[in-house]
Amino acid sequence: MYRTSPVDMPYCTRENRSVPTNDWGSIMSTVETILADAAQLPAEQRLDLIEALWETLPESDRPPLSDEWRAEITRRSAEYDAGKASTIAWEDIKRDARSRLDRGDR
């Protein structure tokens, strides 16, 4: 979440808010509470939460793609462009993943 340790700086800033480092413990406690609560949700709701949290991250804060993923994207794009592959709608993929989770498939 934060790129540097709270010990190394007087305030951790994130967008429009500042968090004094002496509040870091309460923030971590809140995160732990939220995580414990989220873990009790059914799998489909946890997936919705993960997706919603991901969407709150600005592009600049998202982790970079690895070289392996970039190569895979290039390979798949080339297959699609050559007519060797078709696409599947994101909603269908999510529905299939949730169905597998509900059945306990891995």
Protein Blocks (a to p, Z undefined) as FASTA:
>chain_A
ZZcdfklpmbdcehjaccdfklmmmmmmmmmmmmmmmmmpcfklmmmmmmmmmmmpcfkl
pccddfklmmmmmmmmmmmmnopaccddfklmmmmmmmmmmnopZZ
